[in-house]
Amino acid sequence: MAPRVLISDALSPAAVQIFKDRGIEVDFQPELGKDKDKLAEIIGNYDGLAIRSATKVTPKILENAKNLKVIGRAGIGVDNVDIPAATARGIIVMNTPFGNSITTAEHAISMMMSLAREIPAADASTRAGKWEKNRFMGVEVTNKTLGVIGCGNIGSIVADRAIGLRMKVIAFDPFLSPERAVKLGVEKVELEDLLKRADFITLHTPLTDKTRNVLSADAIAKMKKGVRIINCARGGLIDENALRAALLNGHVAGAALDVFAVEPATDNELFNTPNVICTPHLGASTSEAQENVALQVAEQMSDYLLSGAISNAVNFPSISAEEAPRLKPFVALAQNLGSFLGQLTEAPIKGIRIEYEGAVAQMNTRALTSAAVTGALKPFLQDVNMVSAPVVARDRGITIEELTREKGTKDYDSFIHVTVIAEDMSRDAGGTVFQDGKPRVLEIRSISVDAEFTPNMIYVRNADKPGFIGRFGTLLGDNNVNFATFALGREKQGGDAICLASVDQEVTQELLREIESIPQVKRARSVRF
């Protein structure tokens, strides 16, 4: 029986035709995504679901998706899909991460030019019968300094276009290598330097815990007077209250915003603030971009449904259907090792090295390497997935090194060792998969340890001196935090030691500070998996 695909949002007719040409039965209902109950009622009849942003794929809908194998999102954002729930049901979630890059970059440049010349306000004034030629005194962009925060795929395109406009481009991106910066023709700087020097600032970074309110009140205060700000990336990168205050007091000359902290943004205080240009999240809204992502998602879904090939999946690496059962636990191991090291790393990452020993060295190590890189980058770039991770790393000048040894040096059938090389230092961890199929970390900083990965863990590096364990346990008990498991390791007697504790709930920053106040403790971090 031919696979069946439901398209519940408006998608190009050419995408519908791709499914048909590949022998897939298509049910095109572009308005269905707005009706959650109806979608939940019929979703069980389909092998694939193709969506845009209107369809919300909730756990309730997925409960009824008895036959669903793949969800394809035409576009990059998958916020409207409950990925953990889909993953738990073995449903592949795909997106099209690079189909909107040029369109979004062009929108940012358009917003910058409109802001520089006050075009929207001048248009409204002229249409109102006024001729206020002297009121709208704009500024040139030529020879001005553009500060790009986030110089990845979209940011680098913006930089290229700005250089063509004869602007001086400076960029802040922890993942941008000096070599890559030279190739792009931009100057790599620290954030504080960018804030002080830029005449225009444009944001092109995902929204993560590290980037939320990156343009805070303090950051805005450090900017030069008369700066102009453009945000076509994500709402939440700018403290909107602080921006409004800076606009009103004249410190910021203008802002052009395509995204907002709360969307749809139907009532935002910035709408009535002078010198602000607002658009309704139009970054990806061109006919070319819509056509590209629609065709791409149709091809990807067809490939998976007909041959098991996976591409641009956000919850699984690019591997064949035959390889999946054997690789799956090692994928989890590689990603968890990378995630562990990424969560401990704060300085810019320069390189990631993955070493495979024993039987795992003969597997599809490309997928495993993608998983490790994804884990390492995820704390900084939440949009990264196991397919896009190598491209993201390459675009930021991060070197990826893969070493294989069919004859292992460890006492295990298979062993994976990951090293994250940052500007401050290198961090490493290694592990294997036991017969129960569960990944385990067996080595951290060349110190032997044995622990499973669990949702909430505390990593402590301490001096191997008496009293630490007692004080650590008492402190957690006083904070009503319960141990699940507790693993210890030490370099040598009296030397460096590590502790990896699994606990039953999230660990607060306050508790971590208390742990770090223990005399023997050198560092304490919360890690989550």
Secondary structure, DSSP 8 states (H G I E B T S, - for coil): ---EEEE-S---HHHHHHHHHTT-EEEE-TTGGG-HHHHHHHGGG-SEEEE-SS--B-HHHHHT-SS--EEEESSS--TTB-HHHHHHTT-EEE--TTTTHHHHHHHHHHHHHHHHHTHHHHHHHHHTT---TTT------TT-EEEEE--SHHHHHHHHHHHHTT-EEEEE-TT--HHHHHHHT-EE--HHHHHHH-SEEEE-----TTTTTSB-HHHHHHS-TTEEEEE-S-TTSB-HHHHHHHHHTTSEEEEEES--SSSS-SS-GGGGSTTEEE-SS-TT-SHHHHHHHHHHHHHHHHHHHHH----SBSSS-S--TTTHHHHHHHHHHHHHHHHHHHHH--S-EEEEEEEEEEGGGGS-HHHHHHHHHHHHHTTT-TT--TTTHHHHHHHTT-EEEEEEESS-SSSSSEEEEEEEEESS-EEEEEEEE-TTS-EEEEEETTEEEEEE--SEEEEEEEE--TTHHHHHHHHHHHTT--EEEEEEEESSTTSEEEEEEEESS---HHHHHHHHTSTTEEEEEEEE-
